[in-house]
Amino acid sequence: MADPNPARIFADPEDPITATGSGPYAPLLDVDLPAGGKPWRPFKGFLVILSVLLFVGLLMTLIGETGPGGSELTDLTLNAPAEFTNISAQFLEPASRGPSAGVSEKSFRLHSGEKAPFPWSNTMLSWQRTAYHFQPEKNWMNDPNGPMFYGGWYHFFYQYNPEAAVWGNIVWGHAVSKDLIEWLHLPVAMVADHWYDTNGVWTGSATLLPDGQIIMLYTGATDEWVQVQNLAYPADLSDPLLVDWVKYPGNPVLVPPPGIGLKDFRDPTTAWYGPDGKWRIAIGSKVNKTGITFVYDTDDFKKYELIKGVMHAVPGTGMWECVDFYPVSLTEENGLDTSFNGPDVKHVLKASMDDDRNDYYAIGTYSMDSGNWTPDNPNIDVGIGLRYDYGKFYASKTFYDQNKQRRVLWGWIGESDGESTDIMKGWASLQSIPRTVVLDQKTGTNLVQWPVEEIKSLRKGCKKFDKVEVGPGSVVPLEVGKTTQLDITAEFEIDKEALERVSESDEEYSCSTSGGSSQRGELGPFGLLLLSDEGRCEQTPVYFYIAKGTDGHLKTFFCSDESRSSLANDVYKGIYGSTVPVLEGEKLSMRILVDHSIIESFAQGGRTCITSRVYPTKAIYGAAQLYVFNNATSSSITASIKTWEMKSAYIRPYSSYNS
């Protein structure tokens, strides 16, 4: 569909940011302002908050690769022990990183200090590095920033620490790709070199204007740790790689409004164009424990006016960060430009919740006149209802890909191991496989996410397993060869008589509070055992569980159980999941991408998604195996499965491009 509100072109020949023409932009002065001007320094005299660097001393004792104590586990059942260690000592908890600076916690702090960290070997740590997910060559990465398609390239920017494998010293990394799968690393795009971003070049978004200009708005942490919004743009639009970037000399362009905390104002969205001839952006914040989204109008991206009130607010949800806002079609499967609006359009509002570190979204109606957004169902509002992903997935951002008329979602996948381990391996975090996002045309109440089609280019060697019968309490091996880089599709049919005779439960089932794959019911769990060693001491089940709730209706749950994914004691091993809508006549289906230490799972075409980080110590390299299982007490299932081994993506350094 065409945009009914094409944006007007504005230009000021005196201003490099709005000057049009075929030539490159003139570079702006580093700090100078127009005559008589002076940088706005928020809240003069505000007490500078100093970050405290805590050095963590850890005593690492290497005792070989057979696991702590060298003992062997002999339990070969699905109910193998969740962890195994006999080392006892006192160790310091990793330092907190992020909250004192005014952002969410970036350090994984599970380790209690009561036990020694697991003695990881180089072999184990090397296996954890992914083969076809995007990540820097080394060091720390977090939020995706400013994704876009420009000059024949997909551009991806990200929060990056060029100095270490922990959060801090944040700049913008930059990479480009022709297909969203194979990447070329570029030089760092923006560094912390001005008073308004000296403590961090934080999250931001790109807006492509109709005349070809690119606007990049981002949050900077000032020398006084105040969160302000800044403007940047390419130094040379004729460069398709957009290697060099210029910061507007009048930065910051936005500061926290009255009544908002100095550290509670961050992460501007992509702008959208309204019928009033103005651009609008949204920014996340909070008032006490109420999460809110502000909306600002602008004509030129340098001066802004706050729209009265807020776009939306949800009490009790806390700080909203990395807000995203975009339209979805009620009638078509293509994505929509961010500025599109019309009668057959709904709008998605998404926020990353600082309090629980999950990404929530809701579908609703946006009023251009008032600037307000209203959820279709207040019971599943932002922060209390649907999530993009029920596993390890945060700070996500979408962009409209005009190249293929689709909306693409990126998500930061953090680590679940100890910080000391990340330092040993020299890197931390990665990005999800980019996903397309559309409204579910069948339900109308949720989004569906699916790996971009380009990921299929890495497939090789398809193996099929048709109508595999799996009885109650059974585990069936699948001979697929290498299992640490896989793309898997599976369909399951369950005994119809078992569905009819299932009894009503006195309590509601929940993936996260259940006993995981070892908790047996009449209709589940059943699914796949991933990254399992031969004795199944280590395994990561991804499965369905069907239960009749207290209301007498059957509900289908989609879960991922990490509780036995590793023998290590210093990694988080949660059980994730949620319900998934299954319509009449549909088979139960899942798709799973396995790439070493990350597993991305999609149920029913992407209605429910779960991302897991796992750190096996035995089920690595050639020792990792794949099984189909059915741990139900009385029902049989029939499974049809396809697997493809996945090639490694070609992700190369900038030096190789120059040569």
Buried (B, 14 or more C-beta within 10 A) or exposed (E): BEBEBEBEEBEEEEBBBBBBEEEBBEEBEEEEEEEEEEBEBBEEEBEEBEEEEEEBEBEEEEEEBEBBEEEEBEEEEBBBEBBBBEBEEEBEBBBEBBEEBBBBBBBBBBBEEEBBBBBBBEEBBEBBBBBBBBBBEBBBBBBBBBBBBBBEBBBBBBBBBBEBBBBBBBBBBBBBBEEBBBBBBBEBBBBBEBBBBBBBBBBBBBBBBEEEBBBBBBBBBBBBBBBBBBBBBBBBBEEEBBBBBBBBBBBBBBBBEEEBBBBBBBBBBBBBBBEEEBBBBBBBBBBEEBBBBBBBBBEBBBEBEBBEEBBBBBBEBBBBBBBBBBBBBEEBEEBBBBBBBEEEBBBBBBBBBBBEBBBBBBBBEBEEEEBBBBBEEEEBBBBBBBBBBBBBBBBBBBBBBEEBBBBBBBBBBBBBBBBBBBBBBEBBBBBBBBBBBBBBEBEEBBBBBBBBEBBEBBBEEEEEBEEBEBEBBBBBEBEBEEBBBBBBBBBBEBBEEBBEEBEEBEEEBBBEEBEBBBBBBBBBBBBBBBBBBEBBBBBBBBBBBBBBBEEEEEBBBBBBBBBBBBBBBBBBBBBBBBBBBBEEEEEBBBBBBBBBBBBBBBBBBBBBBBBBBBBBBBBBEEBBBBBBBBBBEBBBBBBBBBBBBBBEBEBBEBEEEEE
